[in-house]
């Protein structure tokens, strides 16, 4: 197995909030070890929060001594306050029935002065509450915005803020120029290679594409340019009709894709939850599949609901600007029984020969 | 002890020790970033294997060691490749288009055997024209070992789950 050495992750092209290349170049790079450790930190946060491990100290220990957890109901700063918050519960005074409640996805990480920053989607799920079967999505969902610091004991949260989901749908004028958007770099296709192993850097960069895709689509950031930036210049995206009987979705080229993400819903909007990102090497570079749940988090009197689910099938290529999606196809989830019924319906509708 | 301190030192400066480094007996081996990535991919392939029943159930079975074990609340104790493949083949709704097992928050730690981990699971029934629902959720607790073919699940404990939803209780789509 190839061992990763000191590696620099090129996240510049996928940076958020208009962070320019100059800024990224002045911040220390993150190694793959850093990325993996920060991902693990985020995973441990959910477990520590839901299990109230160590009488609350499990959560507090993930933060620096002066670390802070902020939410709409207030904040806790420092080890004692964080432990106390974990003991009494963030969502409810009652511990989750199966100690599982905060489902986090779409974790993106980038280097920053002093350490790193990140964002992650989260939705709170009630499982087995009051001995009820199955589970229910709660009315709580949104995203975290994080600052991480590397300490002698490893990476820790300096600050984690939960920002509840909020839609501020403001459709932009189609064709409007993307302010601050950089001219797309010419996508230099990777040479045709035999199927080569992917490095840790490759896996992390490809995972970041899927997460960035979600942020780009849900926020409409940079007039759709963030969404479009995960694709090659000549990328294609195909999907089923949005409504039964409607027109299938077909987009070709980065500009057409940018137009698709032109709705500015605001930076607090979360909807496309990605998980199960399977990545394998391929002759083109890599192929992948990603599960998708489109969750409409509760707003006003409308409860949380699942709008749709399915999976993407992707082809990725390594360009001069880094890994990009060359093609993406979305498939709604269908059981074997549904497929059989559809096939029978088509066969039944076909004219007799 | 010396090997462990060296592993910590090189990890702090971004270099990672070989996953094959010799470790004192009983001490957990250090995991490289690729080990974390491969173990996460293993858990992900588990979900695809179960939801698609691909390769006649063997995509699911082959994420386990040949003597791998699954312990669940609904599925009885299952051990070995053939028995695990039968479990995947028994999923009536499985096919290449089906998604149901959503996993997140995969926490992984080195252990003397290789690694241990915990991962959240949400089983969501979602199809166009039908009510969506969470069938069951909870977490898996795993033991992983590194074999010549790569990381594999030696044991997956799925008992920390809630009570599954009875499909008969779902309201029909409006």
Interface residues (C-beta under 8 A of the other chain):
Chain A: X1 X2 X3 X4 X5 X6 X7 X31 X32 X33 X34 X35 X36 X39 X40 X42 X43 X44 X46 X47 X97 X98 X99 X100 X102 X103 X104 X105 X125 X127 X128 X131 X132 X133 X134 X135 X136 X137 X152 X199 X200 X203 X204 X244 X275 X276 X277 X278 X279 X289 X291 X292 X293 X305 X306 X308 X309 X310 X311 X331 X332 X333 X334 X335 X336 X337 X338 X339
Chain B: X11 X12 X13 X14 X15 X16 X18 X19 X32 X33 X34 X36 X37 X41 X44 X45 X47 X48 X92 X93 X94 X95 X97 X98 X99 X100 X101 X102 X103 X104 X105 X106 X107 X108 X118 X120 X121 X122 X124 X126 X127 X128 X129 X132 X133 X134 X135 X136 X137 X138 X139 X160 X161 X162 X163 X164 X165 X166 X169
